[in-house]
Amino acid sequence: MKKELCRWRIIAICLVFIPGSLSAAEHRTIIAAKVQNPPKIDGRLDDPCWKVAKPTSGFIQIHPDEGELATEQTFVRAVYDEHNLYFGIECLDTRPDRITARLMPRDSNFWPGDLITIVLDTFHDRQNCYGFQVNPRGIQRDFRSEGDGRGGWGGIDLAWDGLWWSEGRISESGWTVEVAIPFRTLRFPRKREQLWGINIQRYQSSRRENSDWSPITRADRGIIKVSKAGHLEGLKDIKPGLHLELLP
């Protein structure tokens, strides 16, 4: 009996330390840097503020080779000012001529084109999130999701339309995108210091490859599984809005 118990303890220890795995208590973290001069949303990551932000990468495939590092990596930077949260994302691609980026109306289905999806769990309840999708041309699609993604993509609220800005650009090394999300577009706790859940997913059409910054599995029904999201830290002294938009 003692030998059997010891054997199972050794197996459990080995599972915890499998390279590349994350235990339930661990979360990847992005730290947003506060800046005085925000980026110009033109799809170019040449603004001085992006040098202040610490980039994060290490995207993990969900398809086709689940659990393996992405074939070509994606780098994410985050900064903010009093009014907006900004993302600067670089998608490496050694075959830029095969990047698929169609011009289409807002809220169209981009798939199977190249795509970045950002989800923000602003109340950090691991249940609900806002979703922001953008293609290499800067075309937008947004949504809300509830219940930790239990309804899958068929259960998201596509009727939600947030006010935000994006622009993308294709280059010799792949494509880049800049995103600006006003805090007044979002709802979040009225606290001096925020802790949000975040995940970023990339679809690379030329390889038919899906990869995520914070790892998920095929059984999770997509990036809307926010209980497996990472952390967005560094946001301080920001105020939520009422999500009101007046159209003349």
ZAZANU-504450 format. One record per residue (C-alpha): residue number from 1; x negated, y negated, z negated; residue in three letters. Coordinates in pm, 1 decimal, padded with zeros to 6 digits, m for minus. Layout:
BEGIN
<r><k>NUM</k><east>X</east><north>Y</north><up>Z</up><r>ALA</r></r>
...
//
This chain:
BEGIN
<r><k>1</k><east>00000.0</east><north>00000.0</north><up>00000.0</up><r>MET</r></r>
<r><k>2</k><east>m00281.0</east><north>m00242.9</north><up>m00091.3</up><r>LYS</r></r>
<r><k>3</k><east>m00468.6</east><north>m00163.9</north><up>00233.0</up><r>LYS</r></r>
<r><k>4</k><east>m00153.4</east><north>m00227.3</north><up>00438.2</up><r>GLU</r></r>
<r><k>5</k><east>m00089.7</east><north>m00560.6</north><up>00263.4</up><r>LEU</r></r>
<r><k>6</k><east>m00449.1</east><north>m00666.4</north><up>00320.4</up><r>CYS</r></r>
<r><k>7</k><east>m00424.9</east><north>m00578.6</north><up>00690.4</up><r>ARG</r></r>
<r><k>8</k><east>m00118.7</east><north>m00797.7</north><up>00737.5</up><r>TRP</r></r>
<r><k>9</k><east>m00288.2</east><north>m01087.8</north><up>00557.2</up><r>ARG</r></r>
<r><k>10</k><east>m00583.5</east><north>m01067.0</north><up>00795.7</up><r>ILE</r></r>
<r><k>11</k><east>m00349.9</east><north>m01067.6</north><up>01097.0</up><r>ILE</r></r>
<r><k>12</k><east>m00166.5</east><north>m01373.1</north><up>00963.3</up><r>ALA</r></r>
<r><k>13</k><east>m00494.3</east><north>m01562.5</north><up>00911.5</up><r>ILE</r></r>
<r><k>14</k><east>m00607.9</east><north>m01481.7</north><up>01265.3</up><r>CYS</r></r>
<r><k>15</k><east>m00281.0</east><north>m01608.4</north><up>01411.6</up><r>LEU</r></r>
<r><k>16</k><east>m00316.3</east><north>m01941.3</north><up>01232.7</up><r>VAL</r></r>
<r><k>17</k><east>m00657.7</east><north>m02002.3</north><up>01384.7</up><r>PHE</r></r>
<r><k>18</k><east>m00588.6</east><north>m01903.5</north><up>01745.5</up><r>ILE</r></r>
<r><k>19</k><east>m00767.2</east><north>m02171.9</north><up>01954.9</up><r>PRO</r></r>
<r><k>20</k><east>m00529.8</east><north>m02432.9</north><up>02097.5</up><r>GLY</r></r>
<r><k>21</k><east>m00233.9</east><north>m02336.4</north><up>01878.4</up><r>SER</r></r>
<r><k>22</k><east>m00049.6</east><north>m02577.1</north><up>01651.1</up><r>LEU</r></r>
<r><k>23</k><east>00112.3</east><north>m02469.5</north><up>01327.9</up><r>SER</r></r>
<r><k>24</k><east>00453.5</east><north>m02598.6</north><up>01226.9</up><r>ALA</r></r>
<r><k>25</k><east>00288.8</east><north>m02850.4</north><up>00990.4</up><r>ALA</r></r>
<r><k>26</k><east>00060.2</east><north>m03000.7</north><up>01256.0</up><r>GLU</r></r>
<r><k>27</k><east>00156.1</east><north>m03273.4</north><up>01498.5</up><r>HIS</r></r>
<r><k>28</k><east>m00035.9</east><north>m03449.4</north><up>01772.0</up><r>ARG</r></r>
<r><k>29</k><east>m00055.2</east><north>m03825.9</north><up>01719.8</up><r>THR</r></r>
<r><k>30</k><east>m00059.5</east><north>m04135.7</north><up>01937.2</up><r>ILE</r></r>
<r><k>31</k><east>m00152.3</east><north>m04459.1</north><up>01759.6</up><r>ILE</r></r>
<r><k>32</k><east>m00007.2</east><north>m04767.8</north><up>01925.5</up><r>ALA</r></r>
<r><k>33</k><east>m00238.5</east><north>m05070.0</north><up>01908.7</up><r>ALA</r></r>
<r><k>34</k><east>m00090.9</east><north>m05415.5</north><up>01853.6</up><r>LYS</r></r>
<r><k>35</k><east>m00203.9</east><north>m05669.0</north><up>02113.9</up><r>VAL</r></r>
<r><k>36</k><east>m00165.3</east><north>m06043.0</north><up>02164.4</up><r>GLN</r></r>
<r><k>37</k><east>m00184.4</east><north>m06029.4</north><up>02542.9</up><r>ASN</r></r>
<r><k>38</k><east>00039.3</east><north>m05754.4</north><up>02683.3</up><r>PRO</r></r>
<r><k>39</k><east>m00019.1</east><north>m05587.4</north><up>03020.5</up><r>PRO</r></r>
<r><k>40</k><east>00126.3</east><north>m05710.3</north><up>03344.5</up><r>LYS</r></r>
<r><k>41</k><east>00359.3</east><north>m05432.9</north><up>03461.3</up><r>ILE</r></r>
<r><k>42</k><east>00214.9</east><north>m05373.7</north><up>03807.6</up><r>ASP</r></r>
<r><k>43</k><east>00102.7</east><north>m05010.3</north><up>03784.9</up><r>GLY</r></r>
<r><k>44</k><east>m00265.2</east><north>m05100.5</north><up>03751.7</up><r>ARG</r></r>
<r><k>45</k><east>m00439.7</east><north>m05008.8</north><up>03426.7</up><r>LEU</r></r>
<r><k>46</k><east>m00689.1</east><north>m05295.0</north><up>03454.8</up><r>ASP</r></r>
<r><k>47</k><east>m00547.8</east><north>m05519.0</north><up>03181.1</up><r>ASP</r></r>
<r><k>48</k><east>m00787.8</east><north>m05587.4</north><up>02890.0</up><r>PRO</r></r>
<r><k>49</k><east>m00532.0</east><north>m05456.0</north><up>02639.5</up><r>CYS</r></r>
<r><k>50</k><east>m00566.6</east><north>m05099.9</north><up>02771.5</up><r>TRP</r></r>
<r><k>51</k><east>m00928.7</east><north>m05100.9</north><up>02656.0</up><r>LYS</r></r>
<r><k>52</k><east>m00804.0</east><north>m05153.6</north><up>02299.6</up><r>VAL</r></r>
<r><k>53</k><east>m00579.1</east><north>m04846.5</north><up>02311.0</up><r>ALA</r></r>
<r><k>54</k><east>m00722.3</east><north>m04505.5</north><up>02232.5</up><r>LYS</r></r>
<r><k>55</k><east>m00632.6</east><north>m04261.5</north><up>02513.8</up><r>PRO</r></r>
<r><k>56</k><east>m00489.5</east><north>m03918.5</north><up>02443.0</up><r>THR</r></r>
<r><k>57</k><east>m00477.3</east><north>m03617.7</north><up>02672.9</up><r>SER</r></r>
<r><k>58</k><east>m00491.0</east><north>m03236.7</north><up>02643.3</up><r>GLY</r></r>
<r><k>59</k><east>m00163.1</east><north>m03160.9</north><up>02823.8</up><r>PHE</r></r>
<r><k>60</k><east>m00054.6</east><north>m02795.4</north><up>02801.8</up><r>ILE</r></r>
<r><k>61</k><east>00128.8</east><north>m02609.2</north><up>03077.0</up><r>GLN</r></r>
<r><k>62</k><east>00482.5</east><north>m02487.1</north><up>03032.7</up><r>ILE</r></r>
<r><k>63</k><east>00489.5</east><north>m02362.0</north><up>03394.2</up><r>HIS</r></r>
<r><k>64</k><east>00344.1</east><north>m02170.7</north><up>03572.3</up><r>PRO</r></r>
<r><k>65</k><east>00081.3</east><north>m02059.6</north><up>03316.0</up><r>ASP</r></r>
<r><k>66</k><east>00249.5</east><north>m02123.5</north><up>02981.6</up><r>GLU</r></r>
<r><k>67</k><east>00004.9</east><north>m02217.5</north><up>02705.9</up><r>GLY</r></r>
<r><k>68</k><east>m00290.2</east><north>m02296.1</north><up>02936.1</up><r>GLU</r></r>
<r><k>69</k><east>m00443.5</east><north>m02641.1</north><up>02977.7</up><r>LEU</r></r>
<r><k>70</k><east>m00298.8</east><north>m02842.0</north><up>03264.5</up><r>ALA</r></r>
<r><k>71</k><east>m00492.6</east><north>m02792.9</north><up>03587.5</up><r>THR</r></r>
<r><k>72</k><east>m00537.8</east><north>m03168.9</north><up>03624.5</up><r>GLU</r></r>
<r><k>73</k><east>m00509.4</east><north>m03381.8</north><up>03314.8</up><r>GLN</r></r>
<r><k>74</k><east>m00296.5</east><north>m03681.0</north><up>03220.8</up><r>THR</r></r>
<r><k>75</k><east>m00412.8</east><north>m03967.1</north><up>02995.9</up><r>PHE</r></r>
<r><k>76</k><east>m00175.0</east><north>m04176.7</north><up>02786.4</up><r>VAL</r></r>
<r><k>77</k><east>m00230.9</east><north>m04512.4</north><up>02616.4</up><r>ARG</r></r>
<r><k>78</k><east>00016.5</east><north>m04708.5</north><up>02402.7</up><r>ALA</r></r>
<r><k>79</k><east>00016.1</east><north>m05071.9</north><up>02289.4</up><r>VAL</r></r>
<r><k>80</k><east>00283.4</east><north>m05308.5</north><up>02163.4</up><r>TYR</r></r>
<r><k>81</k><east>00355.5</east><north>m05669.6</north><up>02081.6</up><r>ASP</r></r>
<r><k>82</k><east>00641.9</east><north>m05841.8</north><up>01902.6</up><r>GLU</r></r>
<r><k>83</k><east>00891.4</east><north>m05759.3</north><up>02174.9</up><r>HIS</r></r>
<r><k>84</k><east>00794.9</east><north>m05443.7</north><up>02367.1</up><r>ASN</r></r>
<r><k>85</k><east>00631.6</east><north>m05102.4</north><up>02351.2</up><r>LEU</r></r>
<r><k>86</k><east>00398.4</east><north>m05040.9</north><up>02647.3</up><r>TYR</r></r>
<r><k>87</k><east>00264.3</east><north>m04719.3</north><up>02796.6</up><r>PHE</r></r>
<r><k>88</k><east>m00021.8</east><north>m04690.3</north><up>03043.2</up><r>GLY</r></r>
<r><k>89</k><east>m00038.8</east><north>m04341.4</north><up>03194.3</up><r>ILE</r></r>
<r><k>90</k><east>m00297.9</east><north>m04202.0</north><up>03434.6</up><r>GLU</r></r>
<r><k>91</k><east>m00219.6</east><north>m03879.8</north><up>03623.8</up><r>CYS</r></r>
<r><k>92</k><east>m00528.6</east><north>m03727.3</north><up>03781.3</up><r>LEU</r></r>
<r><k>93</k><east>m00472.0</east><north>m03554.7</north><up>04115.9</up><r>ASP</r></r>
<r><k>94</k><east>m00747.6</east><north>m03436.5</north><up>04349.8</up><r>THR</r></r>
<r><k>95</k><east>m00492.0</east><north>m03416.9</north><up>04631.2</up><r>ARG</r></r>
<r><k>96</k><east>m00328.9</east><north>m03762.4</north><up>04627.8</up><r>PRO</r></r>
<r><k>97</k><east>m00202.6</east><north>m03714.0</north><up>04984.0</up><r>ASP</r></r>
<r><k>98</k><east>00031.1</east><north>m03445.8</north><up>04847.7</up><r>ARG</r></r>
<r><k>99</k><east>00185.6</east><north>m03663.1</north><up>04575.3</up><r>ILE</r></r>
<r><k>100</k><east>00563.5</east><north>m03674.1</north><up>04626.9</up><r>THR</r></r>
<r><k>101</k><east>00713.3</east><north>m04012.7</north><up>04542.1</up><r>ALA</r></r>
<r><k>102</k><east>01041.8</east><north>m04087.3</north><up>04711.7</up><r>ARG</r></r>
<r><k>103</k><east>01217.9</east><north>m04422.1</north><up>04704.9</up><r>LEU</r></r>
<r><k>104</k><east>01566.2</east><north>m04366.7</north><up>04567.4</up><r>MET</r></r>
<r><k>105</k><east>01829.9</east><north>m04538.9</north><up>04353.0</up><r>PRO</r></r>
<r><k>106</k><east>01781.6</east><north>m04565.2</north><up>03978.7</up><r>ARG</r></r>
<r><k>107</k><east>01902.7</east><north>m04262.9</north><up>03779.6</up><r>ASP</r></r>
<r><k>108</k><east>01858.8</east><north>m04027.9</north><up>04076.7</up><r>SER</r></r>
<r><k>109</k><east>01720.0</east><north>m03678.2</north><up>04020.5</up><r>ASN</r></r>
<r><k>110</k><east>01346.8</east><north>m03703.6</north><up>04099.5</up><r>PHE</r></r>
<r><k>111</k><east>01281.2</east><north>m03330.3</north><up>04098.7</up><r>TRP</r></r>
<r><k>112</k><east>01088.4</east><north>m03179.1</north><up>04275.2</up><r>PRO</r></r>
<r><k>113</k><east>00886.5</east><north>m03500.6</north><up>04310.1</up><r>GLY</r></r>
<r><k>114</k><east>00598.9</east><north>m03610.1</north><up>04085.1</up><r>ASP</r></r>
<r><k>115</k><east>00731.0</east><north>m03738.3</north><up>03756.7</up><r>LEU</r></r>
<r><k>116</k><east>00648.8</east><north>m03859.0</north><up>03405.7</up><r>ILE</r></r>
<r><k>117</k><east>00902.7</east><north>m03821.0</north><up>03122.1</up><r>THR</r></r>
<r><k>118</k><east>00868.4</east><north>m03997.8</north><up>02786.2</up><r>ILE</r></r>
<r><k>119</k><east>01097.3</east><north>m03908.9</north><up>02495.4</up><r>VAL</r></r>
<r><k>120</k><east>01117.0</east><north>m04117.7</north><up>02176.6</up><r>LEU</r></r>
<r><k>121</k><east>01272.2</east><north>m03989.7</north><up>01853.4</up><r>ASP</r></r>
<r><k>122</k><east>01300.1</east><north>m04334.7</north><up>01695.4</up><r>THR</r></r>
<r><k>123</k><east>01465.5</east><north>m04219.0</north><up>01370.7</up><r>PHE</r></r>
<r><k>124</k><east>01225.0</east><north>m03924.7</north><up>01344.8</up><r>HIS</r></r>
<r><k>125</k><east>01513.2</east><north>m03694.0</north><up>01262.4</up><r>ASP</r></r>
<r><k>126</k><east>01384.6</east><north>m03426.2</north><up>01505.2</up><r>ARG</r></r>
<r><k>127</k><east>01730.5</east><north>m03412.2</north><up>01659.3</up><r>GLN</r></r>
<r><k>128</k><east>01793.7</east><north>m03715.1</north><up>01881.3</up><r>ASN</r></r>
<r><k>129</k><east>01589.0</east><north>m03901.7</north><up>02137.9</up><r>CYS</r></r>
<r><k>130</k><east>01581.9</east><north>m04157.6</north><up>02414.4</up><r>TYR</r></r>
<r><k>131</k><east>01435.8</east><north>m04038.5</north><up>02743.4</up><r>GLY</r></r>
<r><k>132</k><east>01254.4</east><north>m04244.0</north><up>03007.9</up><r>PHE</r></r>
<r><k>133</k><east>01152.3</east><north>m04095.8</north><up>03343.1</up><r>GLN</r></r>
<r><k>134</k><east>00946.4</east><north>m04266.8</north><up>03612.9</up><r>VAL</r></r>
<r><k>135</k><east>00794.0</east><north>m04154.7</north><up>03941.8</up><r>ASN</r></r>
<r><k>136</k><east>00475.4</east><north>m04282.8</north><up>04115.8</up><r>PRO</r></r>
<r><k>137</k><east>00678.2</east><north>m04563.7</north><up>04278.1</up><r>ARG</r></r>
<r><k>138</k><east>00806.7</east><north>m04687.0</north><up>03942.7</up><r>GLY</r></r>
<r><k>139</k><east>01165.2</east><north>m04567.1</north><up>04006.3</up><r>ILE</r></r>
<r><k>140</k><east>01351.4</east><north>m04517.1</north><up>03678.0</up><r>GLN</r></r>
<r><k>141</k><east>01585.6</east><north>m04266.4</north><up>03521.9</up><r>ARG</r></r>
<r><k>142</k><east>01689.0</east><north>m04273.3</north><up>03153.6</up><r>ASP</r></r>
<r><k>143</k><east>01908.0</east><north>m04075.7</north><up>02916.3</up><r>PHE</r></r>
<r><k>144</k><east>01982.1</east><north>m03983.2</north><up>02556.1</up><r>ARG</r></r>
<r><k>145</k><east>01979.8</east><north>m03637.3</north><up>02401.6</up><r>SER</r></r>
<r><k>146</k><east>02121.3</east><north>m03497.1</north><up>02076.8</up><r>GLU</r></r>
<r><k>147</k><east>02099.6</east><north>m03177.3</north><up>01875.4</up><r>GLY</r></r>
<r><k>148</k><east>01731.8</east><north>m03107.5</north><up>01942.4</up><r>ASP</r></r>
<r><k>149</k><east>01806.8</east><north>m03024.6</north><up>02304.3</up><r>GLY</r></r>
<r><k>150</k><east>02035.8</east><north>m02732.7</north><up>02226.3</up><r>ARG</r></r>
<r><k>151</k><east>02255.4</east><north>m02819.5</north><up>02522.9</up><r>GLY</r></r>
<r><k>152</k><east>01960.3</east><north>m02815.7</north><up>02762.1</up><r>GLY</r></r>
<r><k>153</k><east>01938.4</east><north>m03062.9</north><up>03048.5</up><r>TRP</r></r>
<r><k>154</k><east>02309.2</east><north>m03014.9</north><up>03109.4</up><r>GLY</r></r>
<r><k>155</k><east>02379.2</east><north>m03166.8</north><up>02767.1</up><r>GLY</r></r>
<r><k>156</k><east>02195.8</east><north>m03497.8</north><up>02805.7</up><r>ILE</r></r>
<r><k>157</k><east>02378.4</east><north>m03831.6</north><up>02824.3</up><r>ASP</r></r>
<r><k>158</k><east>02288.4</east><north>m03978.7</north><up>03165.6</up><r>LEU</r></r>
<r><k>159</k><east>02545.9</east><north>m04254.4</north><up>03121.0</up><r>ALA</r></r>
<r><k>160</k><east>02310.1</east><north>m04436.2</north><up>02885.0</up><r>TRP</r></r>
<r><k>161</k><east>02123.5</east><north>m04712.1</north><up>03067.7</up><r>ASP</r></r>
<r><k>162</k><east>01849.0</east><north>m04895.0</north><up>02884.4</up><r>GLY</r></r>
<r><k>163</k><east>01679.5</east><north>m05218.0</north><up>02983.3</up><r>LEU</r></r>
<r><k>164</k><east>01309.8</east><north>m05148.6</north><up>03054.5</up><r>TRP</r></r>
<r><k>165</k><east>01045.4</east><north>m05206.2</north><up>03317.8</up><r>TRP</r></r>
<r><k>166</k><east>00808.9</east><north>m04978.6</north><up>03507.1</up><r>SER</r></r>
<r><k>167</k><east>00574.8</east><north>m04982.1</north><up>03803.6</up><r>GLU</r></r>
<r><k>168</k><east>00363.1</east><north>m04708.2</north><up>03958.1</up><r>GLY</r></r>
<r><k>169</k><east>00070.7</east><north>m04693.4</north><up>04199.0</up><r>ARG</r></r>
<r><k>170</k><east>m00094.8</east><north>m04411.8</north><up>04395.6</up><r>ILE</r></r>
<r><k>171</k><east>m00474.8</east><north>m04419.0</north><up>04423.3</up><r>SER</r></r>
<r><k>172</k><east>m00759.7</east><north>m04197.9</north><up>04542.8</up><r>GLU</r></r>
<r><k>173</k><east>m00778.5</east><north>m04028.8</north><up>04202.6</up><r>SER</r></r>
<r><k>174</k><east>m00405.6</east><north>m03968.2</north><up>04152.5</up><r>GLY</r></r>
<r><k>175</k><east>m00142.9</east><north>m04211.1</north><up>04028.9</up><r>TRP</r></r>
<r><k>176</k><east>m00086.4</east><north>m04452.2</north><up>03742.6</up><r>THR</r></r>
<r><k>177</k><east>00222.8</east><north>m04598.7</north><up>03586.4</up><r>VAL</r></r>
<r><k>178</k><east>00291.0</east><north>m04879.6</north><up>03339.0</up><r>GLU</r></r>
<r><k>179</k><east>00607.8</east><north>m04888.9</north><up>03129.1</up><r>VAL</r></r>
<r><k>180</k><east>00746.9</east><north>m05163.0</north><up>02905.4</up><r>ALA</r></r>
<r><k>181</k><east>01034.5</east><north>m05072.3</north><up>02669.9</up><r>ILE</r></r>
<r><k>182</k><east>01187.2</east><north>m05364.8</north><up>02476.3</up><r>PRO</r></r>
<r><k>183</k><east>01248.7</east><north>m05289.8</north><up>02110.8</up><r>PHE</r></r>
<r><k>184</k><east>01592.7</east><north>m05447.8</north><up>02152.1</up><r>ARG</r></r>
<r><k>185</k><east>01681.1</east><north>m05160.0</north><up>02385.6</up><r>THR</r></r>
<r><k>186</k><east>01631.6</east><north>m04907.6</north><up>02103.9</up><r>LEU</r></r>
<r><k>187</k><east>01785.5</east><north>m04830.4</north><up>01766.9</up><r>ARG</r></r>
<r><k>188</k><east>01551.6</east><north>m04744.2</north><up>01478.3</up><r>PHE</r></r>
<r><k>189</k><east>01525.1</east><north>m04795.4</north><up>01100.0</up><r>PRO</r></r>
<r><k>190</k><east>01472.6</east><north>m05144.0</north><up>00963.2</up><r>ARG</r></r>
<r><k>191</k><east>01141.3</east><north>m05065.5</north><up>00797.6</up><r>LYS</r></r>
<r><k>192</k><east>00812.3</east><north>m05252.5</north><up>00805.1</up><r>ARG</r></r>
<r><k>193</k><east>00619.4</east><north>m04948.5</north><up>00928.3</up><r>GLU</r></r>
<r><k>194</k><east>00765.5</east><north>m04700.1</north><up>01175.2</up><r>GLN</r></r>
<r><k>195</k><east>00702.5</east><north>m04331.0</north><up>01237.3</up><r>LEU</r></r>
<r><k>196</k><east>00857.3</east><north>m04201.2</north><up>01557.7</up><r>TRP</r></r>
<r><k>197</k><east>00856.8</east><north>m03869.0</north><up>01734.0</up><r>GLY</r></r>
<r><k>198</k><east>00716.1</east><north>m03872.6</north><up>02086.8</up><r>ILE</r></r>
<r><k>199</k><east>00642.3</east><north>m03636.8</north><up>02371.1</up><r>ASN</r></r>
<r><k>200</k><east>00531.7</east><north>m03687.0</north><up>02731.6</up><r>ILE</r></r>
<r><k>201</k><east>00580.7</east><north>m03442.1</north><up>03016.7</up><r>GLN</r></r>
<r><k>202</k><east>00431.6</east><north>m03447.3</north><up>03365.0</up><r>ARG</r></r>
<r><k>203</k><east>00549.4</east><north>m03262.9</north><up>03672.9</up><r>TYR</r></r>
<r><k>204</k><east>00285.5</east><north>m03227.3</north><up>03946.7</up><r>GLN</r></r>
<r><k>205</k><east>00473.6</east><north>m03136.2</north><up>04261.5</up><r>SER</r></r>
<r><k>206</k><east>00176.4</east><north>m03017.0</north><up>04471.4</up><r>SER</r></r>
<r><k>207</k><east>00104.0</east><north>m02743.9</north><up>04214.8</up><r>ARG</r></r>
<r><k>208</k><east>00461.4</east><north>m02699.4</north><up>04091.7</up><r>ARG</r></r>
<r><k>209</k><east>00317.0</east><north>m02748.0</north><up>03746.1</up><r>GLU</r></r>
<r><k>210</k><east>00492.6</east><north>m02875.1</north><up>03432.6</up><r>ASN</r></r>
<r><k>211</k><east>00274.2</east><north>m02980.4</north><up>03140.0</up><r>SER</r></r>
<r><k>212</k><east>00344.2</east><north>m03144.1</north><up>02803.5</up><r>ASP</r></r>
<r><k>213</k><east>00136.8</east><north>m03353.9</north><up>02567.2</up><r>TRP</r></r>
<r><k>214</k><east>00286.7</east><north>m03186.2</north><up>02260.6</up><r>SER</r></r>
<r><k>215</k><east>00320.1</east><north>m02816.8</north><up>02351.9</up><r>PRO</r></r>
<r><k>216</k><east>00660.3</east><north>m02658.4</north><up>02402.9</up><r>ILE</r></r>
<r><k>217</k><east>00766.5</east><north>m02325.0</north><up>02552.0</up><r>THR</r></r>
<r><k>218</k><east>01000.7</east><north>m02227.2</north><up>02833.5</up><r>ARG</r></r>
<r><k>219</k><east>01252.3</east><north>m02110.6</north><up>02573.0</up><r>ALA</r></r>
<r><k>220</k><east>01271.4</east><north>m02464.0</north><up>02429.2</up><r>ASP</r></r>
<r><k>221</k><east>01488.7</east><north>m02593.0</north><up>02717.4</up><r>ARG</r></r>
<r><k>222</k><east>01256.6</east><north>m02878.5</north><up>02798.6</up><r>GLY</r></r>
<r><k>223</k><east>01091.8</east><north>m03183.8</north><up>02647.2</up><r>ILE</r></r>
<r><k>224</k><east>01419.5</east><north>m03278.1</north><up>02474.6</up><r>ILE</r></r>
<r><k>225</k><east>01321.4</east><north>m03022.0</north><up>02208.4</up><r>LYS</r></r>
<r><k>226</k><east>01209.2</east><north>m03309.8</north><up>01985.2</up><r>VAL</r></r>
<r><k>227</k><east>01150.0</east><north>m03092.7</north><up>01678.6</up><r>SER</r></r>
<r><k>228</k><east>00823.7</east><north>m03002.6</north><up>01857.7</up><r>LYS</r></r>
<r><k>229</k><east>00735.4</east><north>m03362.1</north><up>01945.8</up><r>ALA</r></r>
<r><k>230</k><east>00420.7</east><north>m03533.0</north><up>01825.5</up><r>GLY</r></r>
<r><k>231</k><east>00396.9</east><north>m03855.7</north><up>01626.5</up><r>HIS</r></r>
<r><k>232</k><east>00384.6</east><north>m04217.9</north><up>01738.3</up><r>LEU</r></r>
<r><k>233</k><east>00221.3</east><north>m04427.9</north><up>01468.4</up><r>GLU</r></r>
<r><k>234</k><east>00097.3</east><north>m04784.4</north><up>01430.3</up><r>GLY</r></r>
<r><k>235</k><east>00424.4</east><north>m04972.8</north><up>01491.3</up><r>LEU</r></r>
<r><k>236</k><east>00471.1</east><north>m05243.2</north><up>01227.2</up><r>LYS</r></r>
<r><k>237</k><east>00696.7</east><north>m05545.8</north><up>01179.5</up><r>ASP</r></r>
<r><k>238</k><east>00924.8</east><north>m05478.0</north><up>01475.1</up><r>ILE</r></r>
<r><k>239</k><east>01301.0</east><north>m05523.9</north><up>01491.7</up><r>LYS</r></r>
<r><k>240</k><east>01568.1</east><north>m05311.3</north><up>01663.7</up><r>PRO</r></r>
<r><k>241</k><east>01833.1</east><north>m05454.8</north><up>01892.1</up><r>GLY</r></r>
<r><k>242</k><east>02203.2</east><north>m05402.4</north><up>01939.5</up><r>LEU</r></r>
<r><k>243</k><east>02164.3</east><north>m05274.8</north><up>02296.1</up><r>HIS</r></r>
<r><k>244</k><east>02390.7</east><north>m05543.8</north><up>02440.6</up><r>LEU</r></r>
<r><k>245</k><east>02348.7</east><north>m05656.1</north><up>02800.2</up><r>GLU</r></r>
<r><k>246</k><east>02550.0</east><north>m05939.0</north><up>02957.9</up><r>LEU</r></r>
<r><k>247</k><east>02616.1</east><north>m05921.0</north><up>03331.3</up><r>LEU</r></r>
<r><k>248</k><east>02745.9</east><north>m06240.8</north><up>03496.3</up><r>PRO</r></r>
//
